[in-house]
Every structure is written in C-alpha cells, then in structure tokens.
Amino acid sequence: MTESKIKSLGYTGVKISDGIFAPQIKGVADYYHAIPNDDLLYGFRKRAGKAAPGRPLEGWYSQGFYHVFGQILGGLAKLSLTTDDKRLGDKAGELLDGWLECMDADGYGLHNQSGQSNDPYYEYDKLMGGLVDCAVFLGSDKAKSGISRLTDWAIKNLNQDIRPLMSAEKPRNIYEWYTISENIYRAYQALGDQKYFDFAKVWEYPFYWDSFLDKDNFSFYPRHAYSHVNTLGGAAMAYRLTGEEKYLTIIRNAYDIITSNYLYATGGYGASEILFEPDGAIGESIKNKGQHTEVCCCSWAAFKLCRYLMEFTGDAKYAGWAEKILYNLIGAEPLPDAGGKLLYFANYHCDGAVKCNDDGRVLSGLTFEWPCCSGTMPGAIAEYANMIAFSGQAGVYLSQYINSDIDMDLDGQKLALAIRTSYPEEEMIRFSFNTAPDKEFTLFLRKPDCAGDPEISVNGQAFDFGREDGWLTVKRAWKAGDNLILRLPMRIGHSYPDMQHRGTVAYTYGPVALASDKNGLINADPLHAYLWLKPYAEGGPLCFRTDPGIMKLYENRRKTFKPFYRVGKYERYYLYNYTTKIV
C-alpha cells in the first residue's frame, strides 16, 4: 500500500466553528436528520414484502432512479463525526438495520425489484459507499456483513460484458459502471478480503483513465461530467493499494487538464453535465439559457480528487480547486426545501439567473425531487472538515482557512490549534496554539495562487518564513499560548470562460467569484478591474461597485458586486458580464 506524504486528520480531528460555513453545515445536518426513517426505507420494505409504514419519497427516490439511499447513509455517518452530533450516527445505524432486514437471501439489496433497477451499477456503488462509511467511521460490524453479502450478489449478477460499450465516441449505454471500483477498493482497504480487490480490478476504466497518461496530447470524447471526475477516485484508490505510478500520473494529469481547460470561475464544470467538449464550449454555454454546472455532485467528486492528490504528493496546489468549490459551488448552495428539492444546477448565463429549489422560476435551472445531488450533498458538506488539516513527517499542514479547532497527535504528543478568521472576507488568519508538543516542528500554511506577497508574524514579531511546494513554512519550537498571524493580500481579478469568449468576464476577489446585481455592458479594461471596481462598504463584506462612467450607454448606472455565496434564493444575479474591452 502506498504511503501518503501527508494525511488528512479526517472527520474527527477538525471541528468547524462559527463562520461562513457553520450555518450551512448545521442546516444540512438538521435537514437530513429530520427525514423520517420510515420514508427513506419505504421502497425497500415494499420490495421485500414487509410492512412499510411512512410514505414514499417522491421524484427520483420513489422510482429508484439513480438511488441515493447509500449516499445519505454515508453522509450521516461522516456528518455525525464532523459535527459531534450523535443523532446522525444513531440515525445511520437505524437506517442500516432497516435496510439489512430488506436484503434478499442472495444479497440483493437494491430499491426496485430484481431486474427492474434503472442502473444497478450506480446503485450498487452508492450502497457500497454508504456501507463502507458506516464500517470505517462508525465501526459497524453489520455494515461489514452488508458489504460482503451485497458484493457476493454483484459478483454473480452484474454484467461485465457492458464495459466495452463505453469504448466509442458515442457510447451505447448510460450505465455508470465505471465509478464503482473506488468503493470496492475501499472495501478491500477496510476489510482485507481479496475478493474485493479482484472485483474492483474488473471495473477499472482504462479506455478513459489511460487517455490522461500523455498530458500534452490529451484528447477525449464528450462525456458525463460528474461521473467522469468521480471515476478518477477509482484510479486514486488503485494507486493507493498498488503503488503503480501510472495511476498517480493519470490523476495528476487529469487535475491539470480539467482545471486548465474546463472550469467556470466558480470551479464548477460540465455545461449541461457534459465534460470534454471542444474549445469554446464553456463560453458558448454562458450565452445560452441552459444548465451550467451540477452543484453537489460535481463538488463531491472534485473534493475527493483534490484530497487524494494532496495526500499522495504533499503539494499545496491541489487545494486550489477545492478552495474555489468551497466558496463558490457547494458553499454557495442554498439549503434544500421540503420534499428533497434542491438547486441541481447553478446557472451563469449573461442574461442573469436566480438560485431556486423550485421549477418554474425564470432562468433558475432545473431542479428535481430527491435527485442524485440530494445524495451527494451531506457527503460534500462533511468533506469541508476533511480538507483543512493534514499531518506529515515534517509537521502540520493547513490547506483551507476555515474557522475551526484542530486536535491531533504529533509523534505521540498532543497538539490543539485554533484557526480564527473571516477569510476570504479579511486578509488576516489567526492561529492559536492551545496545546503544543515539546519539540520543534514545521507549520505548513498554503499560499493561494490568487494571493499577493504574504506576511507572517509570530507572537507579534515578523517571521522569516520559508517556501516549499506551495506552502509557507514556519519552523520553530512551538509553545502553548503562541500565536501566528498570516496575512494574505488579495485584490480584484478576472476570469474568462475560455480564450474564444474574452468578451464575457467574471470578476473575482481572491478565490471568490463575484456576482453583480444588474445587467449592462462594461466599458473598462477587465485586466485591471481593481482600478474601476472599488470597495463598497454599504453593501457588506467583499462588496464592490463600479465607478461612474463605466457602464456603456448608461453613464450614471453603477453595478454592485458581492460574493456569489452571499446571493440568496430568488435574488437575481449576473455572474458573467459583457465587456467592450478585450485585451
């Protein structure tokens, strides 16, 4: 098994305190806890011929269409650790018990009757993910039994002959079999039974994965966006378990190719859920009133890829994409409404849009009841805490600056560290050592690419820090009561959708995508937006307003910009803006 250069503290070592994300985390935990267990289990019980109190959840859930039960199970398990909310772990255990009672004698445990599932590969994968999460994070022996029985059924019944059908420009099936190797490899890592390793190997996706081996000559057909980032988790787990360098090359190159060519300013990807379209497709998409990026699912898949790469390489750059997604994609998602309704797509078109959990609102994008994103939401939210702090032989690595309390062992000694900041709404990040090991070690602090020259002080005195793989390094013998302040200066920036559409621009501040309040053609140089887009304190944190005379034809009109994550439901916004100046 490959040794990671650094390792996340996981879901237990970091607790997020008040700040930008705290209300969302609490809201999501409360929402999923409130879903009646009988409703979540209704369809499984009906299929098994058991008494089924409660009522069927509607939409995708009732149809068994890309079923999310396993993802909700795993999300509850992880959220119970990140929030210290025992209710969530208890709920996961109760749901697990109810589901196991519905499993057929041959190990079949899917929602619909055998042979009637819309995508048995997808549902098996999501059930496996939730079961492995319960086994690993809740220590459930029942989950381990469920993993074994369900996989025995899958080995006998999932059709392996469908795999070559994806090896074409236009694949002849929509089944997402190519995502399942990751969770089967995770089962092998957790349980050690060779059957899992062998079965995971069957479902690798070399036709796609190997296309990333030559980064300079990458070419691939358009494919479903979320699942074609999600499948890279299988390549990551293959590297973790085998140490074969080709798998690491695949995921490293995939990260570089996707982030360099296929992202919106928010970090989202996949116009109308399609990735790897020809050059210019991203820019064309924002001129149309269609769907742009799938929020929860795309966030979840990218978070995993970033974390795998951080752990394998120790390179800070792989936290950059995760940071964009934190603040602009999943972090900007409203809480779900009753009935499993949530914002499926975020829309960025230049004619404006609104965040909306209901169909029928103008330019809001599609939403559904209990869609795939209702499954990935709790897992993606739990992942916030999993990306803040890492440990390694050289010391402690901090990659995201979120208000949090960190407790860990460093070579057998206790370290308790608090992060306090309003970053990115302020430049200062404060670190307080409540307990420190009696030894010298290095604190590694990520320098975002969007930040200017950083400054560090320790206990009020300027500190001459080092640099290594995108980290700022502060090495000393730390003591309880020590304080460090990191200043990351930032300013207004810009983001084109692609080089073919430089007449449409999103404006940014550090990692934050800014949304404006009205339409209008901007007659100013986007490369130097900080010269004409000025702070506007009356509008709130990170609010900016155009100078007079900037709007073409409307000399007195002034556009106001604020963080996309501060745009509320049903509030009209303009993320991309037309400009007359193309540099």
C-alpha positions in Angstrom: 0.0 0.0 0.0 1.3 3.4 -0.9 2.4 5.6 2.0 0.8 9.1 1.8 3.2 12.0 2.1 0.6 13.8 4.2 -2.6 12.5 5.7 -5.9 14.3 6.4 -6.9 14.4 10.0 -10.2 13.1 8.8 -13.7 13.7 10.1 -12.8 13.6 13.8 -9.7 15.8 14.1 -11.2 19.0 13.0 -14.3 20.8 14.2 -15.6 23.8 12.3 -16.8 26.6 14.5 -18.8 29.7 13.7 -18.2 31.4 10.4 -19.3 31.4 6.7 -19.9 27.6 6.6 -21.3 26.9 10.1 -25.0 27.7 9.3 -25.0 25.6 6.2 -23.4 22.6 8.0 -26.0 22.8 10.8 -28.8 23.3 8.3 -27.9 20.3 6.3 -27.4 18.1 9.4 -30.8 19.1 10.7 -32.5 18.6 7.3 -31.3 15.1 6.8 -31.8 14.1 10.4 -35.5 15.2 10.1 -36.3 12.9 7.1 -38.4 10.1 8.6 -36.6 6.7 8.6 -39.8 5.0 7.5 -39.9 7.2 4.4 -36.3 6.5 3.5 -36.9 2.8 3.9 -40.4 2.7 2.4 -39.5 1.4 -1.1 -37.0 -1.2 0.2 -39.6 -2.6 2.6 -42.3 -2.7 -0.2 -39.9 -4.6 -2.5 -39.1 -7.1 0.3 -42.8 -7.6 1.1 -42.6 -6.2 4.6 -44.8 -3.8 6.5 -44.0 -0.3 5.2 -45.2 2.5 7.5 -44.5 6.0 6.5 -44.9 7.3 2.9 -42.8 7.0 -0.3 -40.5 9.9 -1.1 -41.3 11.3 -4.5 -39.3 12.1 -7.6 -36.2 10.1 -8.3 -36.3 8.3 -5.0 -39.7 6.7 -5.5 -38.7 5.5 -8.9 -35.4 4.0 -7.8 -33.8 6.3 -10.4 -30.1 6.7 -9.5 -30.9 5.9 -6.0 -29.3 7.9 -3.2 -30.1 5.9 0.0 -26.5 4.7 0.3 -25.1 8.2 -0.1 -27.4 9.6 2.6 -26.3 6.7 4.9 -22.6 7.6 4.4 -23.3 11.3 4.6 -25.0 10.8 8.0 -22.1 8.7 9.3 -19.5 11.3 8.3 -21.5 14.3 9.4 -22.0 12.7 12.8 -18.2 12.8 13.3 -17.6 16.3 11.9 -20.4 17.8 14.0 -20.2 15.6 17.1 -23.9 15.1 16.6 -24.7 11.6 18.0 -28.2 11.8 16.5 -26.8 11.5 13.0 -24.8 8.4 13.8 -27.7 6.8 15.6 -29.9 7.5 12.5 -27.4 6.0 10.2 -27.3 2.8 12.4 -31.1 2.6 12.4 -31.3 3.0 8.6 -28.6 0.4 8.2 -30.6 -2.1 10.4 -33.8 -1.4 8.4 -32.1 -1.8 5.1 -30.4 -5.1 6.1 -33.8 -6.5 7.1 -34.9 -6.0 3.4 -31.9 -7.7 1.9 -32.8 -10.9 -0.1 -31.2 -14.2 0.7 -28.9 -13.9 -2.3 -27.6 -10.5 -1.1 -29.8 -8.4 -3.4 -30.5 -5.1 -1.7 -31.4 -2.5 -4.4 -34.6 -0.4 -4.2 -36.6 -1.9 -7.1 -37.4 -5.5 -7.8 -34.5 -7.5 -9.1 -34.1 -6.9 -12.8 -36.0 -3.6 -12.7 -33.4 -1.2 -11.5 -32.6 1.7 -13.8 -28.8 1.5 -13.2 -27.9 -1.4 -10.9 -24.2 -0.5 -11.2 -24.8 3.0 -9.9 -27.0 1.9 -7.1 -24.6 -0.9 -6.0 -21.8 1.7 -6.0 -23.7 4.2 -3.8 -24.8 1.5 -1.4 -21.2 0.3 -1.1 -20.0 3.8 -0.4 -22.5 4.2 2.5 -21.8 0.7 3.9 -18.0 1.3 3.8 -18.5 4.7 5.5 -20.6 3.0 8.3 -18.0 0.3 8.7 -15.0 2.6 8.8 -16.4 5.7 10.6 -19.0 4.1 12.9 -17.2 0.8 13.4 -20.3 -1.1 12.3 -19.9 -4.9 12.0 -23.4 -5.1 10.5 -22.2 -2.8 7.7 -19.2 -5.2 7.1 -21.7 -8.1 6.7 -23.8 -6.0 4.3 -20.7 -5.2 2.2 -19.9 -8.8 1.9 -23.4 -10.0 1.0 -24.1 -7.2 -1.4 -20.8 -7.8 -3.2 -21.3 -11.5 -3.4 -24.6 -10.7 -5.2 -22.8 -8.2 -7.5 -20.1 -10.7 -8.5 -22.7 -13.1 -9.6 -25.1 -10.7 -11.3 -23.6 -7.5 -12.6 -22.9 -7.9 -16.3 -19.3 -7.3 -17.1 -19.9 -7.5 -20.8 -21.2 -3.9 -20.9 -17.7 -2.4 -20.3 -16.5 -2.3 -23.9 -19.7 -0.4 -24.9 -18.1 2.8 -23.4 -15.1 2.5 -25.8 -16.6 4.5 -28.5 -17.2 8.2 -29.5 -20.9 7.7 -28.7 -21.3 5.0 -26.0 -24.3 2.7 -26.3 -25.3 2.7 -22.7 -25.8 5.2 -19.9 -24.9 2.9 -17.0 -22.3 4.4 -14.7 -20.4 1.1 -14.1 -17.0 2.9 -14.4 -17.4 4.6 -11.0 -17.7 1.5 -8.9 -14.1 0.5 -8.5 -13.3 3.2 -5.9 -15.7 1.9 -3.2 -14.9 -1.7 -3.8 -11.2 -0.9 -3.4 -12.2 1.0 -0.2 -13.9 -2.2 1.0 -10.7 -4.1 0.4 -8.7 -1.5 2.3 -11.1 -1.7 5.2 -11.8 -5.4 5.3 -8.8 -7.0 3.6 -10.7 -9.7 1.7 -9.0 -10.4 -1.7 -12.4 -10.8 -3.4 -12.9 -7.0 -3.1 -9.5 -6.2 -4.7 -10.1 -8.7 -7.6 -13.7 -7.4 -8.2 -12.6 -3.8 -8.1 -9.9 -4.5 -10.7 -12.6 -5.8 -13.1 -14.3 -2.4 -13.1 -11.3 -0.1 -13.8 -11.8 2.2 -16.8 -8.5 2.1 -18.8 -10.1 3.4 -22.0 -10.7 6.7 -20.2 -8.1 6.7 -17.5 -5.2 6.0 -19.9 -6.1 8.9 -22.1 -4.5 11.1 -19.3 -1.1 9.4 -19.5 0.2 11.8 -22.1 -0.9 15.3 -20.9 0.5 17.1 -23.9 -1.7 15.0 -26.3 -4.9 14.6 -24.3 -8.0 14.1 -26.4 -11.3 12.5 -25.4 -14.9 12.4 -26.4 -17.6 14.5 -24.6 -18.8 12.5 -21.6 -21.0 13.0 -18.5 -19.1 15.5 -16.3 -19.7 14.4 -12.7 -19.2 10.7 -13.2 -16.0 11.3 -15.3 -14.4 13.1 -12.4 -15.9 10.7 -9.9 -14.3 7.7 -11.7 -10.9 9.2 -11.1 -11.4 8.2 -7.4 -11.0 4.6 -8.6 -7.7 5.4 -10.2 -6.6 7.1 -7.0 -7.6 4.0 -4.9 -5.8 1.8 -7.3 -2.6 3.9 -6.8 -3.1 3.8 -3.0 -3.4 0.0 -3.0 -0.9 -1.0 -5.7 1.7 1.9 -5.8 1.7 1.7 -9.6 2.9 5.1 -10.8 0.7 5.2 -13.9 -2.4 5.7 -11.7 -0.8 8.7 -10.0 0.2 10.1 -13.4 -3.4 9.7 -14.5 -5.0 11.7 -11.7 -2.3 14.4 -11.6 -2.7 15.0 -15.4 -6.4 14.8 -15.1 -6.4 17.5 -12.5 -4.2 19.8 -14.6 -6.2 19.2 -17.8 -9.6 19.7 -16.3 -8.7 22.8 -14.2 -6.8 24.4 -17.1 -9.5 23.9 -19.7 -12.9 23.1 -18.4 -13.8 25.3 -15.4 -16.1 28.1 -14.8 -15.0 31.0 -12.5 -16.7 29.1 -9.6 -14.7 25.9 -10.0 -17.7 24.2 -11.5 -17.5 22.2 -14.6 -19.7 20.4 -17.1 -22.1 22.6 -19.1 -25.4 20.7 -19.1 -23.5 17.8 -17.4 -21.0 17.4 -20.3 -17.2 17.5 -20.0 -14.5 17.5 -22.7 -16.5 19.4 -25.3 -14.5 21.3 -28.0 -12.7 24.6 -27.3 -15.1 27.4 -26.8 -17.9 25.3 -25.4 -17.7 26.9 -21.9 -18.1 30.4 -23.3 -20.9 29.3 -25.6 -22.8 27.8 -22.7 -23.0 31.0 -20.7 -24.6 32.7 -23.7 -27.4 30.2 -23.6 -30.2 29.9 -21.1 -29.4 26.3 -20.3 -27.8 24.5 -17.4 -24.2 25.0 -16.4 -22.8 23.0 -13.5 -24.3 20.3 -11.3 -23.6 21.7 -7.8 -23.5 19.0 -5.2 -22.3 16.0 -7.3 -19.6 17.9 -9.1 -18.4 19.4 -5.7 -18.2 15.9 -4.1 -16.2 14.4 -7.0 -13.7 17.2 -7.2 -13.2 17.3 -3.4 -12.2 13.7 -3.4 -9.8 14.1 -6.3 -8.2 17.1 -4.6 -7.8 15.3 -1.3 -6.3 12.2 -2.8 -3.7 14.3 -4.7 -2.9 16.3 -1.6 -2.2 13.2 0.4 -0.2 11.4 -2.3 2.0 14.3 -3.3 2.0 16.8 -0.4 1.7 19.5 -3.0 -0.4 22.5 -1.9 -1.6 23.3 -5.4 -4.2 20.6 -5.3 -6.1 22.5 -2.6 -6.7 25.4 -5.1 -9.6 23.8 -7.0 -11.1 22.6 -3.7 -11.0 26.2 -2.4 -12.9 27.6 -5.4 -15.6 24.9 -4.9 -15.8 25.6 -1.2 -16.7 29.3 -1.6 -18.5 29.3 -5.0 -20.1 26.0 -5.7 -21.3 23.8 -2.8 -20.6 26.6 -0.3 -23.0 28.9 -2.3 -25.7 26.3 -2.4 -29.0 27.1 -0.6 -30.4 24.7 1.9 -32.9 22.1 0.5 -36.6 22.7 0.6 -39.2 20.2 1.7 -39.6 17.1 -0.4 -36.0 16.7 -1.4 -35.9 19.8 -3.6 -32.6 21.5 -4.1 -30.7 23.5 -6.5 -29.5 20.9 -9.0 -27.7 23.2 -11.5 -26.1 26.6 -10.9 -26.6 28.9 -13.9 -24.2 31.5 -15.0 -25.6 32.9 -18.3 -25.1 36.6 -19.0 -28.8 37.4 -19.0 -28.9 36.6 -15.3 -30.3 33.8 -13.1 -31.6 33.1 -9.7 -30.8 30.4 -7.1 -34.0 28.4 -6.9 -35.1 25.0 -5.5 -38.4 25.0 -7.5 -39.0 24.6 -11.2 -40.9 27.4 -13.0 -38.8 30.3 -11.8 -37.3 32.3 -14.7 -33.8 31.3 -15.6 -33.3 29.2 -12.4 -32.2 26.0 -13.9 -33.7 22.6 -13.4 -34.4 21.2 -10.0 -35.9 17.8 -9.1 -37.2 15.9 -6.0 -34.6 13.7 -4.4 -32.2 13.8 -7.3 -28.6 12.5 -7.3 -27.5 15.8 -5.7 -29.6 15.1 -2.7 -27.4 12.1 -2.1 -24.0 13.8 -2.5 -25.0 16.9 -0.5 -24.4 15.6 3.0 -21.2 13.9 2.0 -19.8 17.0 0.3 -20.7 19.1 3.3 -19.0 16.7 5.7 -15.9 16.9 3.5 -15.3 20.6 4.5 -13.7 19.4 7.7 -11.7 16.7 5.9 -9.7 19.2 3.8 -8.5 21.7 6.4 -5.6 20.0 8.3 -3.1 17.3 7.3 -0.2 15.7 9.2 3.1 14.5 7.8 6.6 13.6 9.0 7.7 17.2 8.6 4.9 18.7 10.6 1.3 20.0 10.3 -0.2 21.2 7.0 -3.1 23.7 6.9 -4.7 23.9 3.4 -8.1 25.7 3.9 -8.6 28.7 6.2 -11.9 28.0 7.9 -12.8 28.8 11.5 -12.0 25.5 13.2 -10.5 23.7 16.2 -7.8 21.1 15.5 -6.9 18.3 17.9 -4.2 15.8 16.9 -1.3 13.7 18.0 2.1 14.7 16.7 4.6 11.9 17.3 2.6 10.8 20.4 2.2 14.3 21.8 -1.0 16.4 21.8 -1.4 19.5 19.6 -4.5 21.7 19.9 -4.7 24.5 17.4 -7.4 27.1 16.7 -8.0 28.9 13.4 -9.9 32.1 13.6 -10.6 34.3 10.6 -13.2 35.8 8.3 -11.1 34.8 5.3 -11.7 35.4 2.5 -13.6 38.5 3.7 -10.5 39.6 5.5 -6.8 39.2 4.8 -5.8 38.1 8.3 -5.8 34.5 9.5 -5.0 33.9 13.2 -3.6 30.6 14.6 -3.5 30.0 18.4 -1.7 27.1 20.0 -3.7 25.9 23.0 -1.5 22.9 23.5 1.8 22.2 21.8 4.3 19.3 21.7 7.6 19.8 23.5 9.5 19.7 20.2 10.4 21.7 17.2 8.2 21.1 14.1 7.1 23.0 11.0 3.7 24.5 10.4 2.9 24.5 6.6 0.5 27.2 5.5 -0.9 27.1 2.0 -0.4 30.2 -0.1 -3.3 30.6 -2.5 -2.2 31.4 -6.1 -4.6 34.3 -6.0 -2.9 36.0 -3.0 -0.1 38.6 -3.2 3.0 38.6 -1.1 2.2 37.0 2.3 3.3 38.3 5.7 3.7 36.2 8.8 4.2 37.2 12.4 4.7 35.0 15.4 3.8 36.4 18.8 3.7 39.9 17.3 7.1 39.7 15.6 7.7 39.4 11.9 8.8 35.9 10.9 11.2 35.0 8.1 9.3 32.0 6.7 10.4 29.5 4.0 8.6 28.1 0.9 8.1 24.6 -0.2 5.7 23.0 -2.8 3.3 25.9 -2.5 3.5 26.0 1.3 4.8 28.8 3.6 6.9 27.1 6.2 7.3 28.2 9.8 9.7 26.0 11.8 10.2 26.6 15.5 9.7 25.1 18.9 6.1 26.0 19.4 4.6 26.5 22.9 1.1 26.7 24.4 0.0 30.3 24.1 1.9 31.0 20.9 0.0 33.0 18.2 0.7 33.3 14.5 -0.9 35.7 12.1 -0.8 35.1 8.4 -1.8 38.0 6.0 -2.8 37.1 2.5 -3.3 40.3 0.5 -5.7 39.9 -2.4 -7.4 42.2 -5.0 -10.0 42.1 -7.7 -9.2 39.7 -10.6 -11.0 38.4 -13.6 -11.9 35.1 -15.3 -12.7 34.4 -19.0 -14.7 31.3 -19.7 -12.2 30.5 -22.5 -10.0 32.3 -24.9 -12.7 32.4 -27.6 -15.0 34.3 -25.4 -13.0 37.1 -23.8 -15.9 39.5 -24.2 -17.6 37.8 -21.3 -15.9 38.1 -17.9 -16.5 37.0 -14.3 -14.8 39.1 -11.7 -13.2 37.6 -8.6 -11.6 38.6 -5.3 -9.1 36.1 -4.3 -10.8 32.7 -4.6 -14.3 34.3 -4.5 -16.5 34.6 -7.6 -18.4 37.9 -7.5 -22.0 38.3 -8.8 -23.4 41.6 -9.8 -26.9 43.0 -9.3 -27.8 44.2 -12.8 -27.2 43.7 -16.5 -25.2 46.1 -18.6 -22.2 46.4 -20.8 -19.0 47.3 -19.0 -16.7 49.7 -20.9 -13.4 49.1 -19.0 -10.3 47.0 -19.0 -11.0 43.7 -17.3 -7.3 43.0 -16.7 -7.2 45.9 -14.3 -10.6 45.8 -12.7 -9.3 47.0 -9.4 -8.9 50.4 -10.9 -12.6 50.9 -11.6 -14.3 48.3 -9.3 -14.0 49.8 -5.8 -14.9 48.6 -2.3 -18.4 49.5 -1.3 -18.8 49.1 2.4 -22.5 49.8 2.5 -23.1 46.6 0.6 -21.5 44.3 3.1 -18.3 42.1 3.2 -16.4 41.9 -0.1 -18.9 44.2 -1.8 -17.7 46.3 -4.7 -19.2 48.9 -7.0 -18.2 50.2 -10.4 -17.1 53.8 -10.8 -19.3 56.3 -12.6 -19.0 56.3 -16.3 -18.1 52.6 -16.6 -21.4 51.3 -18.0 -21.7 51.8 -21.7 -24.7 54.0 -22.7 -25.7 54.4 -19.1 -23.1 56.9 -17.7 -24.8 57.1 -14.3 -25.5 53.4 -13.8 -23.3 51.6 -11.3 -23.2 47.8 -10.9 -22.7 46.4 -7.4 -20.8 43.1 -6.9 -20.8 40.7 -3.9 -19.7 37.1 -3.2 -21.8 34.6 -5.1 -22.1 32.7 -1.8 -24.0 35.8 -0.4 -26.6 35.7 -3.1 -29.8 34.5 -1.6 -32.6 32.3 -3.0 -34.7 34.1 -5.7 -32.3 37.0 -5.8 -31.3 37.8 -9.4 -27.6 37.8 -10.1 -25.2 38.2 -13.1 -22.0 36.1 -12.7 -20.6 36.7 -16.2 -20.6 40.2 -17.6 -20.3 41.5 -21.1 -17.4 43.9 -21.7 -16.3 46.1 -24.6 -12.6 45.9 -23.7 -10.9 42.7 -24.9 -7.2 42.5 -24.1 
